[in-house]
């Protein structure tokens, strides 16, 4: 056996009323080509047949451990409970409605070790409620993480990432994973594996869909992203960190931002960009600069003011000249031609 095949990978599977798809999720874990795994199922007070299904698999495979919460603790707390029971030096977690490709863990672990990083993530397939593939989702590079959760749902990380992060923030329900990845920027190195290793199911009952359709969850989500970004921005700028966190929050929640506000606060935005470029995940200054350029152009387009279009385009050209590419130049020319 190779050294990699000897490494124990802990897979956490927090679940609440997941009877509909749970069997497929469990089977995708157990059938991995990387065999040295433990599967820790955290049953969060399910009222359906979730626990019965989990027990049936646990009776057949001693790699499965089941933990049942005495009360419904929600996802971030369940993740912390699962991590504290994990024995592997490498950890991932999955959902009851999604499933891995058979060689996902083998490829993720190999990439993590060969690239000498702490966290690796990969592209995913988007599937419908019946399991049919809708499309491939090619995720963005880690330099985009400051404006959205580009890590997605297929990842592997070293145990010490969890330890350095002091776990998942249990007060940030619905964004616990994104908050975890942002905080990990401060101490851990990321790598993206450009392969499709996971199947993410799009359906009405998913938490992602509920954020969009359930008003109470939408309110919680917006409140929590503001708190998350406020805390994150403090790490990279001493003064006016509220300004940058406001920018992040409004971009993620698709709120209108006046371009005049961008111009007024641009020194703060540039300072944040300069400071985060010193971080080991953002040292490709051209890639990081293009992320900021793309966001600024998007904001200019969404707040298009015909009589100021030339001035706005000149402002972008002047401040982001080193990062311009063919597409961004075309956009600026197009919008600067309006009279």
C-alpha positions as CSV (number, residue, x, y, z in Angstrom):
1,X,0.0,0.0,0.0
2,X,1.2,3.5,-0.8
3,X,1.8,6.1,1.9
4,X,-1.2,8.1,0.7
5,X,-3.6,5.1,1.0
6,X,-2.6,4.7,4.6
7,X,-3.9,8.1,5.5
8,X,-7.1,8.1,7.5
9,X,-9.8,10.5,6.1
10,X,-12.7,11.4,8.3
11,X,-15.9,12.2,6.4
12,X,-18.6,14.0,8.5
13,X,-22.2,13.7,7.4
14,X,-24.5,16.0,9.4
15,X,-28.1,15.3,8.6
16,X,-31.6,16.4,9.6
17,X,-34.6,14.6,8.1
18,X,-32.5,13.4,5.1
19,X,-34.2,10.1,4.4
20,X,-34.9,10.9,0.8
21,X,-31.3,10.9,-0.5
22,X,-29.3,9.7,2.5
23,X,-28.6,6.1,1.2
24,X,-26.9,7.4,-1.9
25,X,-24.8,9.9,0.1
26,X,-23.6,7.2,2.5
27,X,-22.9,4.7,-0.3
28,X,-20.8,7.3,-2.2
29,X,-18.6,7.6,0.9
30,X,-18.3,3.9,1.5
31,X,-17.4,3.1,-2.1
32,X,-14.5,5.6,-2.4
33,X,-11.3,4.3,-4.0
34,X,-9.5,5.6,-1.0
35,X,-10.6,2.9,1.5
36,X,-9.1,4.2,4.7
37,X,-12.0,6.3,5.9
38,X,-14.3,6.8,8.8
39,X,-17.8,8.1,8.2
40,X,-19.2,10.0,11.2
41,X,-23.0,10.6,10.8
42,X,-24.4,13.3,13.1
43,X,-28.1,12.9,13.3
44,X,-29.5,16.2,14.3
45,X,-32.8,15.0,15.9
46,X,-34.4,13.8,12.7
47,X,-38.0,12.9,12.9
48,X,-38.1,10.7,9.8
49,X,-36.3,7.5,9.0
50,X,-32.8,9.0,8.9
51,X,-31.6,7.2,12.0
52,X,-32.9,3.9,10.9
53,X,-31.2,4.2,7.5
54,X,-27.9,5.2,9.1
55,X,-28.1,2.2,11.5
56,X,-28.7,-0.2,8.7
57,X,-25.4,0.9,7.1
58,X,-23.5,1.0,10.4
59,X,-24.4,-2.7,11.0
60,X,-22.8,-3.7,7.7
61,X,-19.7,-1.4,7.8
62,X,-17.6,-0.8,10.9
63,X,-16.2,2.4,9.4
64,X,-19.4,4.2,10.3
65,X,-20.0,5.9,13.6
66,X,-23.4,7.5,14.4
67,X,-23.9,10.4,16.8
68,X,-27.4,11.5,17.7
69,X,-27.9,15.0,19.1
70,X,-30.4,15.2,22.0
71,X,-31.7,18.5,20.6
72,X,-31.7,20.1,17.1
73,X,-28.4,22.0,17.1
74,X,-28.3,23.0,13.4
75,X,-25.4,22.5,11.0
76,X,-22.5,24.5,12.5
77,X,-22.8,22.8,15.9
78,X,-23.3,19.4,14.4
79,X,-20.1,20.0,12.4
80,X,-18.2,20.8,15.6
81,X,-19.6,17.7,17.3
82,X,-18.5,15.5,14.3
83,X,-15.0,17.1,14.2
84,X,-14.4,16.5,17.9
85,X,-15.1,12.7,17.3
86,X,-12.9,12.5,14.2
87,X,-9.7,10.5,14.2
88,X,-8.3,11.4,10.8
89,X,-5.6,13.9,10.0
90,X,-7.6,14.8,7.0
91,X,-11.2,15.9,7.2
92,X,-14.1,16.7,4.9
93,X,-17.9,16.8,5.2
94,X,-20.8,16.2,2.9
95,X,-24.6,16.5,2.9
96,X,-27.3,13.9,2.8
97,X,-28.6,15.2,-0.6
98,X,-25.3,15.2,-2.4
99,X,-22.8,12.5,-3.3
100,X,-19.1,12.0,-4.3
101,X,-17.6,10.7,-7.5
102,X,-15.9,7.3,-6.6
103,X,-12.3,8.7,-6.7
104,X,-13.0,12.0,-5.1
105,X,-11.1,11.5,-1.8
106,X,-8.2,9.8,-3.5
107,X,-7.7,12.7,-5.9
108,X,-8.3,15.4,-3.3
109,X,-5.8,13.8,-0.8
110,X,-3.2,13.3,-3.5
111,X,-3.5,17.0,-4.6
112,X,-3.3,18.3,-1.0
113,X,-0.2,16.3,-0.2
114,X,1.6,16.9,-3.5
115,X,1.0,20.6,-3.5
116,X,1.9,20.8,0.2
117,X,-1.2,22.8,1.1
118,X,-3.8,22.8,3.9
119,X,-7.0,22.9,2.0
120,X,-7.9,21.6,-1.5
121,X,-11.2,22.0,-3.3
122,X,-12.6,20.9,-6.7
123,X,-15.3,21.6,-9.3
124,X,-18.7,20.0,-9.0
125,X,-21.5,18.7,-11.1
126,X,-24.9,20.3,-10.6
127,X,-27.7,17.7,-10.6
128,X,-31.5,17.9,-10.3
129,X,-33.7,16.2,-7.7
130,X,-33.7,13.0,-9.7
131,X,-29.9,12.9,-10.0
132,X,-29.7,14.0,-13.6
133,X,-26.7,16.2,-14.4
134,X,-27.7,19.8,-15.3
135,X,-24.3,21.2,-15.9
136,X,-20.7,21.4,-14.8
137,X,-19.8,24.1,-12.3
138,X,-16.1,25.2,-12.7
139,X,-15.3,27.1,-9.5
140,X,-13.2,30.2,-9.4
141,X,-9.7,30.5,-7.9
142,X,-9.2,31.2,-4.2
143,X,-8.4,34.9,-4.9
144,X,-12.2,35.3,-5.4
145,X,-13.0,34.1,-1.9
146,X,-13.2,37.6,-0.4
147,X,-16.4,38.3,-2.5
148,X,-18.1,34.9,-2.4
149,X,-17.8,31.3,-1.3
150,X,-15.9,29.8,-4.2
151,X,-14.8,26.7,-2.2
152,X,-18.1,25.0,-2.9
153,X,-19.1,21.6,-1.6
154,X,-16.2,19.3,-2.4
155,X,-13.0,19.9,-0.3
156,X,-10.5,18.3,2.0
157,X,-8.5,19.9,4.7
158,X,-5.9,19.1,7.4
159,X,-7.2,18.6,10.9
160,X,-5.2,21.6,12.1
161,X,-7.2,23.9,9.9
162,X,-10.2,23.2,12.1
163,X,-8.1,23.5,15.2
164,X,-6.6,26.9,14.2
165,X,-10.0,28.2,13.3
166,X,-11.4,27.0,16.7
167,X,-14.1,25.2,14.8
168,X,-17.2,26.5,13.0
169,X,-18.9,29.6,14.3
170,X,-22.2,28.3,15.7
171,X,-23.7,31.7,15.7
172,X,-23.4,32.0,11.9
173,X,-26.0,29.5,10.7
174,X,-26.4,29.5,6.9
175,X,-22.9,30.9,6.3
176,X,-20.9,28.7,8.6
177,X,-18.9,27.2,5.8
178,X,-18.1,30.5,4.1
179,X,-17.1,32.0,7.4
180,X,-14.8,29.0,8.1
181,X,-13.0,29.4,4.7
182,X,-12.5,33.1,5.2
183,X,-11.0,32.7,8.6
184,X,-8.8,29.9,7.3
185,X,-7.2,32.4,4.9
186,X,-5.3,33.8,7.8
187,X,-3.3,30.7,8.5
188,X,-3.8,28.0,5.9
189,X,-2.8,27.6,2.2
190,X,-5.4,26.8,-0.4
191,X,-5.2,24.9,-3.7
192,X,-7.8,24.3,-6.4
193,X,-8.0,20.9,-8.1
194,X,-9.5,21.5,-11.6
195,X,-11.5,18.3,-11.7
196,X,-15.2,17.5,-11.2
197,X,-15.5,15.2,-8.2
198,X,-18.9,15.9,-6.5
199,X,-22.6,16.0,-7.3
200,X,-24.5,18.9,-5.8
201,X,-28.3,18.5,-5.9
202,X,-30.5,21.4,-6.7
203,X,-33.9,21.0,-5.1
204,X,-36.6,22.9,-3.2
205,X,-35.7,21.7,0.3
206,X,-32.0,22.5,0.2
207,X,-30.7,25.2,2.6
208,X,-29.3,27.1,-0.4
209,X,-32.8,27.3,-2.0
210,X,-34.4,28.2,1.4
211,X,-32.1,31.3,1.7
212,X,-33.7,32.5,-1.5
213,X,-37.3,31.6,-0.9
214,X,-37.9,31.7,2.9
215,X,-38.0,35.2,4.3
216,X,-36.9,34.3,7.8
217,X,-33.8,32.5,6.6
218,X,-33.0,35.3,4.2
219,X,-33.0,37.8,7.1
220,X,-30.7,35.6,9.2
221,X,-28.4,35.1,6.2
222,X,-28.1,38.8,5.5
223,X,-27.5,39.6,9.2
224,X,-24.8,36.9,9.5
225,X,-22.9,37.9,6.3
226,X,-22.7,41.5,7.7
227,X,-21.3,40.2,11.0
228,X,-18.9,37.8,9.2
229,X,-17.5,40.4,6.8
230,X,-17.1,43.0,9.5
231,X,-14.9,40.6,11.5
232,X,-13.0,39.5,8.5
233,X,-12.1,43.0,7.2
234,X,-10.6,43.9,10.5
235,X,-7.7,41.6,9.8
236,X,-6.5,43.5,6.7
237,X,-7.2,47.1,7.4
238,X,-6.9,49.3,10.5
239,X,-9.2,52.1,9.7
240,X,-12.5,52.2,7.9
241,X,-12.8,48.4,7.9
242,X,-16.5,49.0,8.1
243,X,-16.3,50.4,4.6
244,X,-14.9,47.3,3.0
245,X,-17.2,45.0,4.9
246,X,-20.1,47.1,3.6
247,X,-18.8,46.6,0.1
248,X,-18.5,42.8,0.5
249,X,-22.0,42.5,2.1
250,X,-23.7,44.5,-0.6
251,X,-22.0,42.6,-3.4
252,X,-22.8,39.2,-2.0
253,X,-26.5,40.2,-1.2
254,X,-26.9,41.9,-4.6
255,X,-27.7,45.3,-3.1
256,X,-27.3,48.4,-5.2
257,X,-24.0,50.4,-4.7
258,X,-23.7,53.8,-6.1
259,X,-20.5,54.2,-8.1
260,X,-20.0,57.6,-6.5
261,X,-19.6,55.7,-3.2
262,X,-16.9,53.5,-4.8
263,X,-15.0,56.6,-5.9
264,X,-15.4,58.3,-2.5
265,X,-14.1,55.2,-0.6
266,X,-11.6,54.0,-3.2
267,X,-8.5,54.7,-1.0
268,X,-9.9,52.2,1.6
269,X,-10.7,49.6,-1.1
270,X,-7.2,49.9,-2.5
271,X,-5.6,49.7,0.9
272,X,-7.5,46.5,1.6
273,X,-6.3,45.1,-1.8
274,X,-2.7,46.0,-1.0
275,X,-2.8,44.4,2.4
276,X,-4.5,41.2,1.4
277,X,-2.0,40.8,-1.4
278,X,0.6,40.1,1.3
279,X,-1.3,37.0,2.3
280,X,0.1,33.7,1.0
281,X,-3.2,32.9,-0.8
282,X,-3.2,36.2,-2.7
283,X,0.4,36.8,-3.7
284,X,-0.5,36.5,-7.4
285,X,-1.1,40.3,-7.5
286,X,-2.3,40.2,-11.1
287,X,-5.0,37.6,-10.3
288,X,-6.1,39.4,-7.2
289,X,-6.1,42.8,-9.0
290,X,-8.4,41.3,-11.7
291,X,-10.8,40.1,-9.1
292,X,-11.1,43.7,-7.8
293,X,-11.3,45.1,-11.4
294,X,-14.1,42.7,-12.3
295,X,-16.1,43.7,-9.2
296,X,-15.6,47.4,-9.8
297,X,-16.7,47.1,-13.5
298,X,-19.7,45.1,-12.4
299,X,-20.7,47.8,-10.0
300,X,-20.2,50.5,-12.6
301,X,-22.4,48.7,-15.1
302,X,-25.2,48.1,-12.5
303,X,-25.2,51.8,-11.6
304,X,-24.8,53.1,-15.1
305,X,-25.2,56.9,-15.3
306,X,-25.1,58.0,-18.9
307,X,-23.7,61.5,-18.4
308,X,-21.0,60.2,-16.1
309,X,-20.0,57.1,-18.1
310,X,-16.8,58.5,-19.6
311,X,-15.6,59.7,-16.2
312,X,-16.4,56.3,-14.5
313,X,-14.6,54.4,-17.2
314,X,-11.6,56.7,-17.0
315,X,-11.5,56.2,-13.2
316,X,-11.4,52.4,-13.7
317,X,-8.8,52.6,-16.4
318,X,-6.6,54.9,-14.3
319,X,-6.8,52.8,-11.2
320,X,-6.8,49.3,-12.6
321,X,-4.7,49.7,-15.8
322,X,-2.2,46.8,-14.9
323,X,-5.1,44.3,-14.6
324,X,-7.0,45.1,-17.8
325,X,-7.6,42.4,-20.3
326,X,-9.4,42.2,-23.6
327,X,-12.9,41.7,-22.2
328,X,-12.6,44.5,-19.6
329,X,-11.2,46.9,-22.2
330,X,-14.1,46.1,-24.5
331,X,-16.6,46.8,-21.6
332,X,-14.9,50.1,-20.8
333,X,-14.9,51.2,-24.4
334,X,-18.6,50.2,-24.8
335,X,-19.7,52.2,-21.7
336,X,-17.4,55.2,-22.3
337,X,-19.1,55.7,-25.8
338,X,-22.4,56.7,-24.3
339,X,-23.2,60.4,-24.5
